């Protein structure tokens, strides 16, 4: 399945999140002995960046399609405490075959907190979910 059209190079979209306690690094621990700081978790920053990129592709999807992240090269350069809003702004920079490429800059009230180059692919949602179940014996 292919898209109806591609975004124009330079198209932007944003995603914002007021950082909650559940978004902090110390909240994502999988073991009580793990120690992480009470600042915005890198995993949540990456998720916010993905959302901004996905918003650029959303108008270009056909019924039953969605976009999925396939690679990200991200840096998380400054801490953000709970209660502060982080905004990720994604810019579409082009296509590499079937892969869509974005540059993302995330900021809070204090300035830049992270940057990334993110790649997404467009897939059939039902097929993706079926493959996930099959490869796990479900």
Buried (B, 14 or more C-beta within 10 A) or exposed (E): EEBEEBBEEEBBBBBBBEBEEEBBBEBBEEEEEEEEEEBBBBEBBBBBBBBBBBBBBEEBBEEEBBBEBEEBEBEBEBBBEBEBEBBBBBBBBEEEEEEBBBBBBBBBEEEEBBBBBBBBBBBBBEEEEEEEEEEEEE
